[in-house]
């Protein structure tokens, strides 16, 4: 009987090939991820503007029933829980059981009357949660054009 050596070729990736693939994937990620993050930030700003517009509408319904807006002390919570000085309250004025936080997890700020003579002011301080700022940290208010 012949002694046959059976050679099989094994195919495998070399270390250099693996490094090239990892480099290509890293470059693609570096190009794509910042664009995705920018879209997330834009979506959060749009959500805050939409929430503020909804809260404005709810406050106007509250005013129609009670002939006044909630005080700063009563806050936006007056839209879901009847304040003691609102005998004509027909709420809740929102379909949620609580007032939502802004998209960054901070409560919306409410003042009545507003600091510049407005009937009220609703605001979100943006991503940093502090007054002022630029870019994604810019304050979003009920005075802003939509």
N, C-alpha and C positions, 0 to 999 in steps of 0.2 A: 504494500500500500504506500502510495506516495504521501509524503508529509507535505501537505499543502498549507502554506501560510496564507491566511485570508486577511488581506489588508482592507481595512475600511477607512474611508476618508471621513474625518470628522470636520464638520463645518462649525465655526464659532466666530464670534465677533472679537476683533482684537481690541486692546485697550484704546488705541488711537481712534478706532471707529466709534467706540462708545463715547469717548470724550468729544468727538465731533458732533454726535447726536445730542449730547447734553448741552453743548455750546449753542447749537441751533435752537433747541427748545428754550434755552435761557434768553436768547435774543428775541425770540417771538414773544415770550412772556413779558420782557421789558418793554416791548412796543404796545402790547395789548392791554395789560393790567392798568396802566395810568388812564387809558381811555375809558375803561369800565368804571374805575373809581370816580372819574369826573361825571359820568352819567348817574351814578348813585347820588352824588352830591346835588346834582341838578334836580333829581327826583325828590330829594328831601326838601329842597327849597320850594318846589311846586306843591308838595304835600302841605307844607306850613302855610303857604298862601291860600290853598283851598280850605284848610281847617279854619283859618282866620275869617275867610269869607262866609263860611257856614256859621261860625260863632256870631258874626255880625248880624246875620239874618235871624238867628235865634234871639239875640238881644233886642232886635226890633220887634219881634213877636212879643217878647216879655214886656216891652214898653207899651205896646198896644193894649195889653191887658191891665197893666199896673200904672200907666201914666207917668212912668219914670224908668230910668235904667237902674240896675242894681248898683249899690254903692261899691266903692273900692273894697271896703271891709267885707261885704257880702260876696264879692267876687263873682267869677263865672259859675261857681257852685250854685248860685241862685237860679240857674237855668235847670237844675235837676232836683234841688231841694228847696221847698218853699221858705222864703225868709219870713220872719215874724211881722214885718211891716208891709207885706204884700197880700192883702186880703182877697184880691181878685186874681191871684195866681192860678193859671190854668195849665201848668206844666205837667210833666217835664217838657221843656222846649227843645230838647235834643233826643234823638232816638237811642242814645247811649246812656247807661246808668251812671257814668262818671264823665267828667270833662277829660278828654284825652290830653296827654302830654304832647309837646312838639316832637317832630321826628328824631330829635337828638335826646329825647327822654327827659326834657326839662318842662316844667309847667309853663303854660302861656301866662303872660303878665297882663293884668287888667287894671285900668284906672278909670274912674268916673267921678268927676269930669276929667278929661284928658289934660295933659300939661300945657297944651297950646290953645285951650279954650274949646276943644272938641267935646262932644257929648260923652265920648268914651274913647279909650285907646286900648287895643289888644296888641300885644307884641310877643315875638319870639326873639331871643337874643342870638339865634343862630347856633352854629356848631360849638362855639366856645362857651355858651351859656352866660356870657357877660355882656353888658351894654357896650355898644360901639363895635368896631371891627371892620374888616374888609374881606372881600371874597366870600368864602363859605361862612365866615364869622359875622357877616353883616346882619344887622337887626332887620327883621321883617315885621311890619306893623300894619294895622288896619287902615292907616293913612296912605300906604303905598298904592300906586296904581296897579291894577292886576294885569 
